[in-house]
Amino acid sequence: MSRAPLLLAENLTKRFGNGVLAVDDVSLTVYPGETVGIVGESGCGKSTTGKLILRLLEPDAGYVAFDGRNLGPIAGQQLRDIRAQLQLVPQNPQTSLNPRRTVAEAVIFNLRAHGWPRHRAARRAAELLDRVGIPAAYLRRYPHELSGGQLQRVAIARALSTDPKLIVCDEAVSALDKSVQAQVLNLLVELQQERGVAYLFISHDLGVVEHLSDRVVVMYLGRVVEEGTASELWRNPTHPYTAALLSSTPGRDRQPLVLAGDLPNPADPPSGCGFRTRCPFALDACAEQRPAMAPAEGTGAHRAACLRSTDDLAFPVRRGAA
């Protein structure tokens, strides 16, 4: 894996007009050919982070660099050219596909928008739809005539059409049943192996993220609270929130860790550590100090934002059986 990041997001912050701080100083990287998962509860800011990276939203602070270029100042045709390399697979393809366009036209339109001649775009669309498992007989069908799994395959073909370097998958399989979900995930893995595309995979489903990801970023209340390789996080979570998410995943042999209360109001977050109001291991200092990301277990690859992760006190979360 190249050590020059394909995507670099630094200190992204986004506040909406109603006072909600949706994304709070988020930084992450994606390297060529790898999959980075973003996980967390609904409302934690993971989808907003994806939209900031895609320039579908503009950040209030911070920046996004893609393939070595800061996307902030770029506009017009230059931005369109970059977007050919930075594509999206949305959560609900039913709403993202034009109901008046056939399956083939949905892919052709994306290519035409990036300057492809129609005859080449039509040939490319047919090849990609066949590759993702959409038979030729379906090319003239409309979105309402396809199943959810078939629609998601069309969305994947559309995203791949411009031969991107990075695809943001925003809850791309959450609406599918488990058997179809597994088929689509396996397809994404195969396409990555064939084409070397990188994924930023946003999901609330930890089982899906574990299956697909090389590295994982855990978000809570708009902030990154832990990051590391998927194997590190699953074997030895350092932040209590990560441990609670893992303990709630079916089939995990972990001591249950039940969180008290609900997600705080993003418009009025707690002082200090945003997680302290639900954390069973909170210290008095957690109300005063906002923990920064720091290496866990003596390595910079696994980091967490928790005062207890570097405290001399025993940290029960880190002693559980994997």
C-alpha positions in Angstrom: 0.0 0.0 0.0 1.3 3.4 -0.9 2.0 5.6 2.1 0.8 8.7 0.3 -2.9 9.1 1.2 -5.4 9.1 -1.6 -7.8 11.1 0.7 -6.8 13.3 3.5 -9.5 15.1 5.6 -8.2 17.5 8.2 -10.1 19.0 11.1 -13.5 19.0 9.3 -16.2 20.9 11.2 -19.8 21.4 10.1 -22.5 23.2 12.1 -26.0 23.5 10.7 -28.2 26.6 11.1 -30.2 25.1 14.0 -27.0 25.1 16.1 -26.3 21.4 15.7 -22.5 20.7 15.6 -22.8 17.7 13.2 -19.1 17.2 12.6 -16.5 18.4 15.1 -12.8 18.5 14.1 -12.8 15.2 12.2 -9.6 14.0 10.6 -9.1 10.8 8.6 -7.1 9.3 5.7 -7.8 6.7 3.1 -4.9 5.1 1.2 -5.1 3.7 -2.4 -6.8 0.4 -2.6 -7.9 0.2 1.1 -11.3 0.2 2.8 -11.8 2.5 5.7 -15.0 2.0 7.7 -16.8 4.8 9.6 -19.1 3.5 12.4 -21.3 4.9 15.1 -24.9 5.4 16.1 -27.4 7.3 14.0 -26.8 11.0 14.4 -23.1 10.7 15.1 -22.1 12.6 12.0 -20.7 9.8 9.8 -23.0 10.6 6.8 -22.3 14.3 7.1 -18.6 13.5 7.1 -19.1 11.6 3.8 -20.9 14.5 2.2 -18.2 16.9 3.3 -15.6 14.7 1.7 -17.6 14.6 -1.6 -18.1 18.4 -1.5 -21.9 17.9 -1.4 -21.6 20.1 1.8 -19.1 22.8 2.4 -17.2 22.6 5.8 -17.2 25.5 8.2 -13.5 24.6 9.0 -10.9 22.2 7.9 -10.2 20.9 4.4 -10.3 17.8 2.2 -7.4 16.9 -0.1 -7.9 14.2 -2.8 -5.0 12.8 -4.7 -2.7 15.5 -3.4 -5.1 18.4 -4.2 -7.0 20.6 -1.7 -10.6 20.4 -2.9 -11.6 23.6 -1.2 -10.6 26.2 -3.9 -11.6 23.9 -6.8 -14.8 24.6 -8.7 -16.5 24.3 -12.1 -15.0 21.9 -14.7 -12.0 21.1 -12.5 -14.3 19.9 -9.7 -16.3 17.9 -12.2 -13.1 16.2 -13.4 -12.2 15.3 -9.8 -15.6 13.9 -9.1 -15.1 11.4 -11.9 -12.5 9.9 -9.5 -14.6 10.3 -6.3 -17.9 8.6 -6.6 -20.9 7.7 -4.3 -23.0 4.6 -3.7 -26.0 6.0 -1.7 -28.1 4.3 1.0 -31.3 4.2 -1.1 -30.7 3.8 -4.8 -34.5 3.9 -5.3 -34.4 7.7 -4.6 -31.1 8.4 -6.3 -32.0 6.8 -9.6 -34.3 8.8 -12.0 -37.6 6.9 -12.3 -37.9 8.1 -15.9 -34.5 6.6 -17.0 -33.9 3.0 -17.7 -31.2 1.0 -15.9 -28.8 1.5 -18.8 -29.6 5.2 -19.1 -28.8 5.7 -15.4 -25.2 4.6 -16.0 -24.9 6.2 -19.5 -26.0 9.6 -18.0 -23.2 9.6 -15.5 -20.7 8.9 -18.3 -22.2 11.6 -20.6 -21.9 14.1 -17.8 -18.1 13.5 -17.8 -17.8 13.9 -21.6 -18.1 10.4 -22.9 -19.5 10.0 -26.4 -22.9 8.3 -26.3 -21.9 5.1 -28.2 -18.9 4.5 -25.9 -21.0 5.3 -22.9 -23.7 2.8 -23.9 -21.1 0.1 -24.5 -19.4 0.8 -21.1 -22.7 0.8 -19.3 -23.7 -2.6 -20.7 -20.3 -4.1 -19.8 -20.4 -2.8 -16.2 -24.0 -3.8 -15.6 -23.2 -7.3 -16.8 -20.1 -7.3 -14.4 -22.3 -6.5 -11.4 -24.8 -9.1 -12.3 -27.5 -7.2 -14.1 -28.5 -9.3 -17.2 -28.8 -7.7 -20.6 -32.6 -8.3 -20.6 -32.9 -5.8 -17.7 -31.1 -2.9 -19.3 -34.4 -1.4 -20.6 -36.2 -1.7 -17.4 -37.0 1.1 -15.0 -36.0 1.3 -11.3 -39.5 0.3 -10.0 -39.1 -2.9 -12.0 -36.0 -4.1 -10.0 -35.5 -5.4 -6.5 -33.5 -3.6 -3.9 -30.5 -5.7 -4.4 -30.6 -5.2 -8.2 -30.9 -1.5 -7.7 -27.9 -1.4 -5.5 -25.9 -3.2 -8.1 -27.0 -0.6 -10.6 -25.8 2.1 -8.2 -22.4 0.3 -7.9 -22.1 0.1 -11.7 -22.9 3.8 -12.0 -20.3 4.6 -9.4 -17.7 2.5 -11.2 -18.5 3.9 -14.6 -15.9 6.7 -14.5 -13.2 4.3 -13.2 -12.9 6.2 -9.8 -10.1 5.9 -7.3 -12.4 6.2 -4.3 -16.0 5.3 -3.7 -17.9 6.6 -0.7 -20.5 3.9 0.3 -23.0 5.6 2.6 -25.0 2.8 4.3 -24.9 1.1 1.0 -26.3 -2.2 2.2 -28.3 -1.3 5.2 -31.7 -1.5 3.4 -31.0 -5.0 2.1 -31.8 -8.4 3.7 -28.9 -10.4 4.9 -28.6 -12.8 2.0 -28.6 -10.0 -0.6 -26.4 -7.9 1.6 -23.7 -10.6 1.6 -23.9 -10.8 -2.2 -23.4 -7.1 -2.6 -20.5 -7.0 -0.1 -18.8 -9.9 -1.9 -19.2 -8.0 -5.1 -17.6 -4.9 -3.6 -14.6 -7.0 -2.5 -14.2 -8.6 -5.9 -14.4 -5.2 -7.7 -11.8 -3.8 -5.3 -9.4 -6.7 -6.1 -10.0 -6.2 -9.8 -9.8 -2.5 -10.0 -7.8 -1.3 -7.0 -10.5 1.1 -6.0 -10.6 2.4 -2.4 -13.7 2.6 -0.3 -14.9 4.8 2.5 -17.6 2.6 4.0 -20.1 4.3 6.2 -22.3 2.0 8.3 -23.9 1.5 11.7 -23.5 -2.3 11.2 -20.3 -3.4 12.8 -20.5 -6.9 11.3 -20.5 -5.4 7.8 -17.7 -3.1 8.6 -15.5 -5.9 10.1 -16.1 -8.0 6.9 -15.0 -5.2 4.6 -12.7 -2.8 6.3 -8.9 -2.6 6.7 -9.1 0.3 9.1 -12.0 1.6 11.2 -12.9 5.1 12.4 -15.4 5.2 15.3 -17.5 8.4 15.7 -19.6 9.7 18.6 -21.4 13.0 18.7 -19.6 14.4 15.7 -16.1 13.4 16.8 -13.7 10.6 16.2 -13.2 8.7 19.4 -11.1 5.7 18.2 -9.4 4.5 15.1 -7.2 1.6 14.2 -7.1 -1.6 12.1 -10.2 -3.6 12.1 -8.4 -6.5 13.9 -7.1 -4.2 16.6 -10.4 -2.6 17.4 -12.3 -5.9 17.4 -9.6 -7.6 19.6 -8.9 -4.8 22.0 -11.2 -1.8 22.0 -9.7 1.1 24.0 -12.6 3.5 24.1 -15.7 2.5 26.2 -18.0 3.5 23.3 -16.3 1.2 20.9 -16.5 -1.6 23.5 -20.2 -1.0 24.0 -20.8 -1.1 20.2 -18.9 -4.4 20.0 -20.6 -6.0 23.0 -24.0 -5.3 21.4 -23.0 -7.1 18.1 -24.7 -10.5 17.9 -22.3 -13.5 18.2 -19.6 -11.6 20.1 -18.2 -13.4 23.2 -17.9 -10.2 25.2 -19.1 -9.1 28.6 -22.1 -6.9 27.9 -21.5 -3.2 28.3 -24.8 -1.3 28.6 -24.7 2.5 28.1 -27.0 4.7 30.3 -29.2 7.4 28.8 -29.5 8.6 25.2 -27.3 10.4 22.8 -26.9 14.0 24.0 -28.3 16.9 22.1 -25.7 17.9 19.5 -26.8 21.5 19.8 -25.9 21.4 23.5 -23.1 18.8 24.0 -21.7 18.0 27.4 -18.6 19.7 28.6 -15.3 17.9 28.4 -15.6 14.5 26.9 -18.9 14.3 25.0 -19.3 10.6 26.0 -19.0 11.1 29.7 -22.7 11.3 30.4 -23.1 7.7 29.2 -19.8 6.3 30.2 -19.7 3.8 33.1 -15.9 4.5 33.7 -16.0 8.3 33.6 -13.6 10.2 35.9 -14.2 13.6 37.4 -11.6 15.0 35.0 -13.8 13.9 32.1 -16.2 16.8 32.7 -13.4 19.3 32.4 -11.0 17.9 29.8 -11.7 17.2 26.2 -9.5 14.2 25.4 -7.4 14.3 22.3 -6.6 11.4 20.1 -3.6 9.6 21.5 -1.8 6.3 20.7 -3.2 3.2 22.4 -1.2 0.1 23.3 2.1 1.9 22.4 1.4 2.3 18.7 0.4 5.3 16.6 -1.8 3.0 14.4 -4.4 2.5 17.1 -5.5 5.7 18.7 -8.3 6.8 21.0 -9.7 9.9 22.6 -10.1 8.7 26.2 -8.4 9.9 29.5 -8.6 6.3 30.8 -6.8 4.8 27.8 -3.5 6.2 29.1 -4.4 6.2 32.9 -2.7 3.9 35.4 -6.1 2.7 36.7 -7.3 -0.6 35.4 -9.6 -0.1 32.4 -12.2 -2.9 32.5 -13.2 -2.5 28.9 -9.7 -3.4 27.7 -9.6 -6.6 29.7 -12.6 -8.3 28.2 -12.3 -11.5 26.2 -12.4 -11.0 22.4 
